[in-house]
Amino acid sequence: MTDEERNQEALFRHAILGDLLSRDVRRGKLCLALKQLAQQTYQDHHGRTRRVAYKTLEEWYYKYRNGGFAALRPRPRKDRHTSRVLTAELQQLIVDMKREDPGRSARLIIRELELAGRMRAGQVSRSIVERLLRRQGLSVPRMEWDHSARYRWEVATCGELWQADALHGPALMNEATGRKQRVIVFGLLDDRSRLIPYLEGGFGETEPRFLAVLYQALARRGLVRKLLLDNHASFSGYDLRLLCARLGIHLVHSRPGDAPSKGKIERFWRTLRAQLIERMDLERVTTLDEFNLRLWTWVEEYHHQPHSSLSGRTPLEVWESEAEQIRWIEEPSQLERHFYGEVERLVRNDSTVQWRGVFYEVPPYLRRQRVRLRYALLDSTHVSVLDGETEIPLRPVQPVANADRPRVSTTADASPTRKTGLNAAELILARAAGRDPQGGGDE
């Protein structure tokens, strides 16, 4: 029996005795009053119907007179925390087995002891072993000493940290492939205000898709200082790391498999799934545009809902109250100029270079050279080559059109080739004949 249960029992006893405890009753009247109480039926805090004997009521009465309310509490058993089934040696062995292998369950410990002949089959129940381990601090919740401590935390200001993640939604028709495909929702959540800078559903859990969502979030809600991400390939690619370094955004990746470290966005996903995604009528929502329209409408309503974790304020109220702390972007075009990547490639002899499975045509004078390609992160079709300070746009190769293109390049201001008059064959012959190579007479 726990301390709370003993207090409940004491309150039950106190309620039965009632006003007898608050007034001085002569013995004759006390005996009559207790007999009347013994004939009644009572309901305890567990909802059970109970009757109490006269002698028990009399014992409770004098206990209260001598010791007050505390005396009405049932006394703990004298053999509390000691086992009448397990010997001291067996208890120590069970504790040692658990410490040796924390993954051993109570059921497995009992099975191994039975196989080893240390106890009979059915001699000990699982609950006895579990209680022993709990008293020794070896139960599952208390055995996480090899895990880092976890605390409830949040950043000090809005725009300081965004948590990013992806949620798997319903399967919708992908018009590009002509078949149904799982919708992946990329989203970001401001740690301080719980506001959603941006989220969007699409097909494919890739880095380019997340970069497009990140661009929309930055354009709408300013430059964040830190991003908290997991270790999926879409959150750990070269382009994302280079972009964030260029914008002054610090990337923080959680430990693999540690979803609770991003608890706020995980909680948001649970709400989104319960309130919207699982209740979508997929007979009416058949396209990605229809899905995103409902998604964005729901988010706008979410921003105006009070949060208990925000002391009853809404995400939008918290965000607007700290707007002066945010690094706003004055010109969106400046932001877009940062969304590019560069990579080095070798130009082939046919004046082409390959990038992400597509062949692009490069000026012929750059063939067989290593060049730097610059590509837009928001539009995969925009690729150019850097020639010094000059950026030359590239286009995909058109093999059929190239079949009729001239192979000799002509220059409009080309001047006639100057003759030098030097020829190896003639010079060797002149030397053999003893003539002067400069056109003079015989030696």
C-alpha positions as CSV (number, residue, x, y, z in Angstrom):
1,M,0.0,0.0,0.0
2,T,1.4,3.4,-1.0
3,D,1.4,6.5,1.2
4,E,-1.4,8.0,-0.9
5,E,-3.5,4.8,-0.4
6,R,-2.9,4.9,3.4
7,N,-4.0,8.6,3.5
8,Q,-7.2,7.6,1.5
9,E,-7.9,4.8,4.0
10,A,-7.4,7.2,6.9
11,L,-9.8,9.7,5.4
12,F,-12.3,6.9,4.9
13,R,-12.1,5.9,8.6
14,H,-12.3,9.5,9.7
15,A,-15.5,10.1,7.6
16,I,-17.2,7.0,9.2
17,L,-16.5,8.2,12.8
18,G,-17.7,11.6,11.8
19,D,-18.7,14.0,14.6
20,L,-17.8,11.4,17.3
21,L,-14.2,12.6,16.9
22,S,-15.1,16.2,17.5
23,R,-17.1,16.0,20.7
24,D,-16.7,14.4,24.1
25,V,-19.0,11.3,24.3
26,R,-19.7,9.3,27.4
27,R,-18.9,5.6,27.2
28,G,-22.5,4.4,27.3
29,K,-23.5,6.7,24.4
30,L,-20.2,6.0,22.6
31,C,-21.0,2.2,22.7
32,L,-24.5,2.8,21.3
33,A,-23.2,5.2,18.5
34,L,-20.5,2.7,17.4
35,K,-23.0,-0.1,17.3
36,Q,-25.3,2.0,15.0
37,L,-22.3,2.8,12.7
38,A,-21.4,-1.0,12.6
39,Q,-24.9,-1.8,11.2
40,Q,-24.4,0.6,8.2
41,T,-22.8,0.0,4.8
42,Y,-20.1,2.3,3.4
43,Q,-18.3,2.9,0.1
44,D,-14.5,3.4,0.2
45,H,-12.3,5.4,-2.2
46,H,-12.1,2.4,-4.5
47,G,-15.9,2.2,-4.9
48,R,-16.1,-1.0,-2.9
49,T,-19.0,-1.6,-0.4
50,R,-17.7,-2.3,3.1
51,R,-19.1,-2.9,6.6
52,V,-17.0,-2.3,9.7
53,A,-17.2,-4.3,12.9
54,Y,-17.9,-2.7,16.2
55,K,-14.5,-3.6,17.7
56,T,-12.7,-2.1,14.7
57,L,-14.7,1.1,15.0
58,E,-13.8,1.3,18.7
59,E,-10.1,0.7,17.9
60,W,-10.2,3.5,15.3
61,Y,-11.9,5.9,17.8
62,Y,-9.3,5.4,20.5
63,K,-6.4,5.5,18.0
64,Y,-7.6,8.9,16.9
65,R,-8.0,10.1,20.5
66,N,-4.4,9.1,21.3
67,G,-2.6,9.8,18.1
68,G,-4.7,12.1,15.9
69,F,-5.3,11.7,12.2
70,A,-1.9,10.1,11.6
71,A,-2.9,7.2,13.9
72,L,-5.8,6.3,11.5
73,R,-3.4,5.5,8.7
74,P,-2.7,1.8,8.2
75,R,0.8,0.9,9.4
76,P,3.2,-0.5,6.8
77,R,3.9,-4.2,7.0
78,K,6.9,-5.1,9.0
79,D,8.2,-7.2,6.1
80,R,7.8,-4.4,3.6
81,H,10.5,-4.4,0.9
82,T,11.5,-8.0,1.9
83,S,10.6,-11.0,-0.1
84,R,9.2,-14.1,1.5
85,V,9.8,-16.1,-1.7
86,L,13.3,-15.0,-2.8
87,T,16.3,-15.7,-0.5
88,A,18.9,-13.0,0.0
89,E,21.3,-15.0,-2.2
90,L,18.7,-15.3,-5.0
91,Q,17.9,-11.6,-4.8
92,Q,21.5,-10.6,-5.2
93,L,21.9,-13.0,-8.2
94,I,18.8,-11.4,-9.9
95,V,20.3,-7.9,-9.4
96,D,23.7,-9.0,-10.7
97,M,22.1,-10.5,-13.8
98,K,20.2,-7.3,-14.6
99,R,23.3,-5.2,-14.1
100,E,25.3,-7.6,-16.3
101,D,22.8,-7.3,-19.1
102,P,20.3,-4.3,-18.7
103,G,18.3,-5.7,-21.7
104,R,17.3,-8.8,-19.6
105,S,13.5,-8.7,-18.9
106,A,12.1,-10.1,-15.7
107,R,10.5,-12.9,-17.7
108,L,13.9,-13.8,-19.2
109,I,15.7,-13.7,-15.8
110,I,13.2,-16.1,-14.3
111,R,13.5,-18.4,-17.3
112,E,17.3,-18.5,-17.1
113,L,17.2,-19.2,-13.3
114,E,14.8,-22.1,-13.9
115,L,17.0,-23.5,-16.7
116,A,20.0,-23.2,-14.4
117,G,18.2,-25.1,-11.6
118,R,18.4,-22.1,-9.2
119,M,14.6,-22.1,-8.8
120,R,11.6,-24.3,-9.5
121,A,9.3,-23.6,-12.4
122,G,6.5,-21.3,-11.2
123,Q,8.2,-20.6,-7.8
124,V,8.5,-16.9,-8.5
125,S,6.1,-14.6,-10.4
126,R,7.3,-11.9,-12.8
127,S,5.8,-9.1,-10.5
128,I,8.1,-10.2,-7.6
129,V,11.2,-9.8,-9.8
130,E,10.0,-6.5,-11.2
131,R,9.4,-5.1,-7.7
132,L,12.9,-6.2,-6.6
133,L,14.5,-4.5,-9.7
134,R,12.4,-1.4,-9.2
135,R,13.5,-1.1,-5.5
136,Q,17.2,-1.4,-6.7
137,G,16.7,1.3,-9.3
138,L,17.1,-1.2,-12.1
139,S,13.7,-0.7,-13.7
140,V,13.5,0.4,-17.4
141,P,12.9,4.1,-16.8
142,R,15.7,4.4,-14.3
143,M,18.3,2.4,-16.3
144,E,18.9,5.1,-18.9
145,W,22.1,6.3,-17.2
146,D,24.0,5.7,-20.5
147,H,21.7,8.2,-22.2
148,S,22.2,12.0,-22.1
149,A,20.0,14.0,-19.9
150,R,16.9,15.5,-21.5
151,Y,15.4,18.8,-20.4
152,R,12.5,20.9,-21.5
153,W,14.0,23.9,-23.3
154,E,13.2,26.7,-25.8
155,V,15.3,29.5,-27.3
156,A,15.0,33.1,-26.1
157,T,13.7,34.9,-29.2
158,C,11.8,34.3,-32.3
159,G,13.8,33.7,-35.4
160,E,16.7,32.2,-33.5
161,L,16.0,28.6,-34.2
162,W,13.7,26.7,-36.6
163,Q,13.1,23.0,-36.4
164,A,12.7,21.3,-39.8
165,D,11.3,17.9,-40.6
166,A,9.3,15.9,-43.2
167,L,6.0,14.2,-42.8
168,H,4.6,11.4,-45.0
169,G,1.1,12.1,-46.1
170,P,-1.5,10.4,-48.3
171,A,-0.9,8.9,-51.7
172,L,-2.0,11.1,-54.6
173,M,-1.8,11.0,-58.3
174,N,1.5,12.3,-59.7
175,E,0.7,13.8,-63.1
176,A,4.4,13.6,-64.1
177,T,4.6,9.8,-63.7
178,G,1.0,8.9,-64.2
179,R,0.7,6.9,-61.0
180,K,-0.1,7.4,-57.3
181,Q,2.8,8.5,-55.1
182,R,3.2,9.3,-51.4
183,V,3.1,13.0,-50.6
184,I,6.0,14.3,-48.5
185,V,5.3,17.5,-46.5
186,F,8.4,19.5,-45.7
187,G,7.9,22.1,-42.9
188,L,9.7,24.4,-40.5
189,L,8.6,25.5,-37.0
190,D,9.9,28.5,-35.1
191,D,11.1,27.1,-31.7
192,R,10.1,30.2,-29.7
193,S,6.6,31.0,-31.1
194,R,5.6,27.6,-32.6
195,L,4.8,29.6,-35.8
196,I,5.1,27.8,-39.1
197,P,7.4,29.9,-41.4
198,Y,6.4,27.6,-44.3
199,L,5.4,24.1,-45.2
200,E,4.4,22.4,-48.5
201,G,3.5,19.0,-49.8
202,G,5.2,17.5,-52.8
203,F,6.5,14.3,-54.4
204,G,9.9,13.1,-53.3
205,E,11.9,13.6,-50.1
206,T,14.9,15.3,-51.7
207,E,17.3,18.1,-50.9
208,P,16.1,20.4,-53.9
209,R,12.5,20.1,-52.6
210,F,13.6,21.1,-49.0
211,L,15.7,24.0,-50.4
212,A,12.6,25.4,-52.2
213,V,10.6,25.2,-49.0
214,L,13.4,26.9,-47.1
215,Y,13.5,29.7,-49.6
216,Q,9.8,30.4,-49.2
217,A,10.2,30.4,-45.4
218,L,13.2,32.8,-45.5
219,A,11.4,35.1,-47.9
220,R,8.3,35.2,-45.7
221,R,9.7,35.2,-42.2
222,G,13.3,36.5,-42.4
223,L,16.7,34.9,-41.9
224,V,16.8,32.4,-39.1
225,R,20.0,32.0,-37.1
226,K,20.0,28.2,-36.6
227,L,18.3,25.2,-38.2
228,L,17.7,22.0,-36.2
229,L,17.5,19.0,-38.5
230,D,17.7,15.3,-38.5
231,N,20.3,13.3,-40.5
232,H,18.2,12.5,-43.6
233,A,20.0,13.1,-46.9
234,S,17.6,15.9,-47.7
235,F,18.9,17.8,-44.7
236,S,22.6,17.1,-44.9
237,G,23.6,17.7,-48.5
238,Y,26.4,19.8,-49.9
239,D,24.1,22.5,-51.4
240,L,22.3,23.1,-48.1
241,R,25.5,23.4,-46.1
242,L,27.0,25.8,-48.6
243,L,23.9,27.9,-48.8
244,C,23.6,28.2,-45.0
245,A,27.2,29.1,-44.6
246,R,26.7,31.8,-47.2
247,L,23.6,33.2,-45.4
248,G,25.1,32.9,-41.9
249,I,22.8,30.1,-40.8
250,H,24.2,27.6,-38.3
251,L,23.1,24.0,-39.0
252,V,22.5,21.7,-36.0
253,H,21.8,18.0,-36.6
254,S,20.2,15.8,-34.0
255,R,21.6,12.5,-33.0
256,P,20.6,9.6,-35.2
257,G,17.3,8.1,-34.0
258,D,16.7,10.8,-31.5
259,A,13.3,12.1,-32.6
260,P,12.4,13.6,-29.2
261,S,15.2,16.1,-29.6
262,K,12.9,17.8,-32.1
263,G,9.9,17.3,-29.9
264,K,8.1,20.6,-30.9
265,I,7.8,19.8,-34.6
266,E,7.1,16.2,-33.9
267,R,4.2,17.3,-31.7
268,F,3.0,19.7,-34.5
269,W,3.1,16.8,-37.0
270,R,0.9,14.7,-34.6
271,T,-1.6,17.6,-34.4
272,L,-1.6,18.1,-38.2
273,R,-2.1,14.4,-38.9
274,A,-4.9,14.1,-36.3
275,Q,-6.8,17.3,-37.3
276,L,-6.3,17.4,-41.0
277,I,-4.5,14.7,-42.9
278,E,-6.3,11.7,-41.5
279,R,-9.6,13.5,-42.1
280,M,-9.1,14.5,-45.7
281,D,-11.7,13.2,-48.1
282,L,-9.4,11.6,-50.8
283,E,-12.3,11.4,-53.2
284,R,-12.3,15.3,-53.3
285,V,-8.6,15.8,-52.7
286,T,-7.0,14.2,-55.7
287,T,-4.2,16.6,-56.7
288,L,-1.3,18.1,-55.0
289,D,-2.7,21.6,-55.4
290,E,-5.9,20.7,-53.7
291,F,-3.9,19.1,-50.9
292,N,-1.7,22.1,-50.4
293,L,-4.6,24.5,-50.4
294,R,-6.2,22.7,-47.4
295,L,-2.8,22.5,-45.8
296,W,-2.1,26.2,-46.0
297,T,-5.7,27.1,-44.9
298,W,-5.3,24.9,-41.8
299,V,-1.9,26.5,-40.9
300,E,-3.4,30.0,-41.0
301,E,-6.1,28.9,-38.5
302,Y,-3.4,27.2,-36.4
303,H,-1.5,30.5,-36.1
304,H,-4.5,32.0,-34.3
305,Q,-5.1,29.2,-31.9
306,P,-3.9,29.7,-28.2
307,H,-1.2,27.3,-27.0
308,S,-0.9,26.1,-23.4
309,S,2.9,26.1,-23.8
310,L,2.7,29.8,-24.8
311,S,0.8,30.7,-21.6
312,G,-2.5,30.9,-23.6
313,R,-1.1,33.2,-26.4
314,T,-1.2,32.3,-30.1
315,P,1.9,31.6,-32.2
316,L,1.2,34.8,-34.3
317,E,0.9,37.0,-31.1
318,V,4.3,35.7,-29.8
319,W,5.9,36.2,-33.3
320,E,4.6,39.7,-33.7
321,S,5.6,40.7,-30.2
322,E,9.3,39.9,-31.0
323,A,9.4,41.0,-34.6
324,E,12.2,43.5,-33.9
325,Q,14.5,40.5,-33.1
326,I,14.1,39.0,-36.6
327,R,16.6,39.5,-39.5
328,W,14.3,40.6,-42.2
329,I,15.2,40.5,-45.8
330,E,14.7,43.9,-47.5
331,E,15.0,42.7,-51.1
332,P,13.8,39.2,-52.1
333,S,16.0,39.2,-55.2
334,Q,19.0,39.5,-53.0
335,L,18.0,36.3,-51.3
336,E,17.5,34.4,-54.5
337,R,21.0,35.3,-55.7
338,H,22.4,33.3,-52.7
339,F,20.5,30.2,-53.9
340,Y,23.1,28.8,-56.2
341,G,25.7,26.1,-56.1
342,E,29.0,25.5,-57.9
343,V,30.7,22.3,-59.0
344,E,33.8,21.5,-61.0
345,R,33.5,19.3,-64.1
346,L,35.7,18.2,-67.0
347,V,34.5,19.3,-70.5
348,R,34.4,16.4,-73.0
349,N,36.1,16.5,-76.4
350,D,32.6,17.0,-78.0
351,S,32.2,20.3,-76.1
352,T,29.7,18.9,-73.6
353,V,29.6,18.5,-69.8
354,Q,27.3,16.4,-67.8
355,W,25.5,17.6,-64.7
356,R,22.8,15.6,-62.8
357,G,22.2,13.3,-65.8
358,V,21.8,16.0,-68.4
359,F,24.4,16.9,-71.0
360,Y,25.0,20.7,-71.6
361,E,26.8,22.3,-74.5
362,V,29.9,24.3,-73.6
363,P,31.8,26.8,-75.9
364,P,34.3,24.7,-78.0
365,Y,37.4,26.5,-76.7
366,L,36.8,25.1,-73.3
367,R,36.8,21.4,-74.3
368,R,39.2,19.1,-72.4
369,Q,39.4,21.7,-69.6
370,R,38.1,21.6,-66.0
371,V,35.5,24.3,-65.6
372,R,33.2,25.5,-62.8
373,L,29.5,25.1,-63.3
374,R,27.1,27.4,-61.5
375,Y,23.5,26.1,-61.0
376,A,20.4,27.6,-59.5
377,L,19.1,25.7,-56.4
378,L,15.5,26.8,-57.2
379,D,15.4,25.9,-60.9
380,S,17.5,22.9,-62.0
381,T,17.3,24.0,-65.6
382,H,19.4,27.1,-65.0
383,V,23.1,26.1,-65.5
384,S,26.0,28.2,-66.5
385,V,29.8,27.9,-66.9
386,L,32.2,30.4,-65.3
387,D,35.0,31.7,-67.6
388,G,36.9,34.0,-65.3
389,E,34.5,36.6,-64.2
390,T,32.1,35.9,-67.1
391,E,29.0,33.7,-66.5
392,I,28.0,31.9,-69.7
393,P,24.5,30.3,-69.7
394,L,24.4,26.7,-70.9
395,R,21.6,24.8,-72.7
396,P,21.0,21.1,-73.0
397,V,22.6,19.4,-76.0
398,Q,20.4,19.1,-79.1
399,P,22.1,16.2,-81.1
400,V,19.7,16.4,-84.1
401,A,20.1,20.2,-84.5
402,N,23.9,19.8,-84.2
403,A,24.0,17.5,-87.2
404,D,23.7,20.5,-89.6
405,R,25.9,22.9,-87.7
406,P,29.3,24.0,-89.3
407,R,32.3,22.4,-87.7
408,V,34.8,25.3,-88.5
409,S,34.4,28.4,-86.5
410,T,34.7,31.7,-88.4
411,T,35.7,35.0,-86.9
412,A,34.4,38.2,-88.5
413,D,37.6,40.2,-88.0
414,A,40.1,37.5,-88.8
415,S,43.2,38.8,-90.6
416,P,45.2,36.9,-93.3
417,T,47.8,34.4,-92.0
418,R,51.3,35.7,-92.2
419,K,53.9,33.6,-94.0
420,T,57.2,33.0,-92.1
421,G,59.1,31.2,-94.8
422,L,60.4,28.6,-92.5
423,N,60.1,25.0,-93.4
424,A,61.9,22.1,-91.8
425,A,62.3,20.1,-95.1
426,E,63.8,23.0,-96.9
427,L,66.1,24.0,-94.1
428,I,67.5,20.5,-93.8
429,L,68.1,20.4,-97.6
430,A,69.9,23.8,-97.5
431,R,72.2,22.6,-94.7
432,A,73.1,19.4,-96.6
433,A,73.8,21.5,-99.8
434,G,76.0,23.9,-97.8
435,R,73.7,26.8,-98.6
436,D,73.0,29.7,-96.2
437,P,69.5,29.1,-94.7
438,Q,69.0,32.9,-94.8
439,G,69.2,32.8,-98.7
440,G,72.8,33.6,-99.1
441,G,75.3,32.0,-101.5
442,D,77.5,28.8,-101.1
443,E,80.1,28.7,-98.4
